[in-house]
Structures are given as structure tokens and as C-alpha cells.
């Protein structure tokens, strides 16, 4: 039960972080005394780990758990790089860091292209959730819709805010919806 609550808090932190990021890069760069947006994303990712690693290994979870963990690592790496960007006092320094780091595909591509897109992460979350398809159809349907928004297949304004808001609702329905899950699915 605690792991599920931490998981939902993690998604809530993702939602808060994405809401702050949606205010624009200038807003993020001006945050003091820390980069709150990326700290919310980082802490949110860490809060997901206990539920993800204890997810019952069956069917879709066999693939979903490793994909979600890889996605979490990508998000954590992206946050670290964004902390470095934020730490520069001016755009000139950020540009110099970008010029340097973008030439290292093992870092840039891994964390800023794939880690920040969250596609692997969201595929993993969807696969984990599919293990509950028999008992949590509404939650799964909401999560499929949220995933399509997050993957930009359904274009909406502020897609990351909308997508993670729906992801939070979906997992609340999956983990705490009407009709408790049996012990074997916990």
C-alpha cells in the first residue's frame, strides 16, 4: 500500500514539475534558490521506484518493469544535466555547455533526446498497468489515452501537463479504484 501511495506521489510530482516547465525556459532559469521544476521531476522519478520494482512479474510486467526503470534512469540523467544548465548565471554559459555536451552522443542522446522524451518510461508504465486489464479497464483506458497524449499522437496544448494529469488519475483508478485487487495482484 505504501509503495502505491509513493508511486502516486511520484506521478503528482511529475505533474507539478511539468506544470512549472510549461511556464517557459525563462521561468525555469529564474527559479531561486533551486530549479524546482527539475527537482520535482527527479524526486517524482525516485518515488516511483519502490512500486515499480515490486510489481508482480507477470505477463506485461516482465517487459514493463525494465522499460520503466530504464526510463526512470533516463529522466534522472536529464534532470542532472538540466541542473547544470540552470546553474549557469547567463545564457552565454548555457550555450557553451550545450555546445560541449551536445557533441557527446553517449550523454546527450541518452539523457536529453531519449530520457527527456519519456517514451520508454511511458511505454513501461503502460505495460505495467496492462497486467491489471481484467479488473481495472477504466483506469487502463484513461492511461492509454494519457499515453497517446504524452507520445504526441493526440496533440493537445500543454501535452505533458495533460498527459501526466491523466496518468495520475489512471493509476489512482488502477491502484485504488472500486473493488479491491486480490492479494495476488498486489
N, C-alpha and C positions, 0 to 999 in steps of 0.2 A: 504494500500500500504506500509506504513512504517513497519508494522508487517512482511510483506513478505520479505522486504529488510533485516530486522533484522534477520529473520529466515535464509535467505541465508548466511548472515554474520556468523551466528552461525554454519552452516554446514561448511563454509570456515574455521572457527577457529578449528573445529573438524579435518578437513583435515590437517591444519598446525600442530596441536598437535600430530596427528598420524604420520605425517612425521618426527617430532622430536623424537618421541618414537621409530620409526623404525631404528634410528641410534644406538640403543642399550642402555642397562641399564647403562653402564659406562658413556655414553654420557649424559644421563639424570641426573645421580648423580653428574656430574661435572658442570652442568649449574649454572651460577652465574649471578646476585645476587639472582635469584629466579628460581624455577622449571618452566621454560617457557612452557614446554610440557603440564603439567597438568593445568597450568593457562589458556592456550589456550582451553583445553577441558572444564574447568569449565566455563569460560566466554562464550564459544560456547553454552553450555547447557542452560545457563541463557538467552542468546539471542533468543533461540527457544521458550521460554515460551509465549510471547505475541501472536504469531501466533497460537500456539497450543491451548491455552485456548479460543481463539476467533474463532476457526474453527467452521464452521456451523455444528451443531449437526444433522446429518442425516446419515442414513444407517451405513456405516462402522465407521464413526466418533464417534458414541456412544461408541464403544469399543476402537477405536484407540486413542482417546484423553486421557482417563485414563491410558492406557498402556504406552503411550508416557510420560506422567507426571511421572508415576512410574519409567520408565526408566531414565528420567532426574534426579530424586532423587537418584537413584542408582549410576549414573555417578558422581553426586556431592559428594556423600559419598565416592566413590572410590578415587576421587581427594583429598579429605581431608586426607584420610589415606595415599595416596601416598605423600602428602606434608610432613606428619610426617616421613615417610621413608626417604624422601630426606633430611630432616633436620638433620638426624644423620650424624656426620662427618666421620664415618667409617663403614665398613661392619659388624663389630662385634656388633655395636649398632643396625643396621638394623636387624641383625639376632635375637638379643634379643627381639626386638619389634615384629618381626614376630612370634617367639615362644610364646609370650604372646597373641597377638591379634588373631592368628590363632586358638586358643583354645576357642574363643568366637564366636560360630556359628551365633549368632544373629547379630554380626558385620561382621565377616569375610565372611560368606556365602552370606549375603545380599549385601554387597558392593564390595567385591573382587571377588567372584565367579559369582554372578548374575549381579551385577551392572557393572562390568568391561566387561562382555561378550557382553553387549548391545543387547542381543537377544530380550528382552522385548521391549526395546527402538525402535529397528528397525522393529519389528512387528507392533508396534504402528504407526510409521511413514508410513509404507506401507498401513496400514488400513486407515489412514487419507487420503493418496493420492488416494486410490481406490474410494473415493467419486467423483473424477474427471474423472473417467474412460470413460465416454461418450464423453468428449471434449478434453482429453489430453492423448490419447492412447500411443503416442510415449514416453512421459515422464513417464507414468506408466510402460511401457515395460523396459525402462532404469532402473527404480527403482527396478523392480522385479529382473533384472539381478544383480544390485548392492547388493540387499538383499541376493541373493544366494551366492554371494562372501563373504559378511560380515558374513553369517552363516556358512561359510567354506564348503558349498555344492558344490561350484565350486572353487577348490583350485587354487590360483594364488599367486605368490610372493608378499609380502607386501600387503596382502589382505585388511587390514584396510585402507591403503592409497588409494588403487584402489577402494575399496567399497565406501569410503566417497567422493572420487573424482567423481564417477558416481552418487552418491546420490545428490551432489551439482548440477551436470548437469541436473539430473532428475527433481529436484524441480524448477530449473530455467525454464525448459520447461513447467512444470505444472503451475507455477505461472505467467510466463511472455512470454509463447510461442505464436505462431501465433494464432490470433483470440482471442480477449479478452474474459474473462469469464463474464457471465452476473452478475448483481448485486446480484442475489440470491445465487450465488456460492462463493461470496467474503466473 
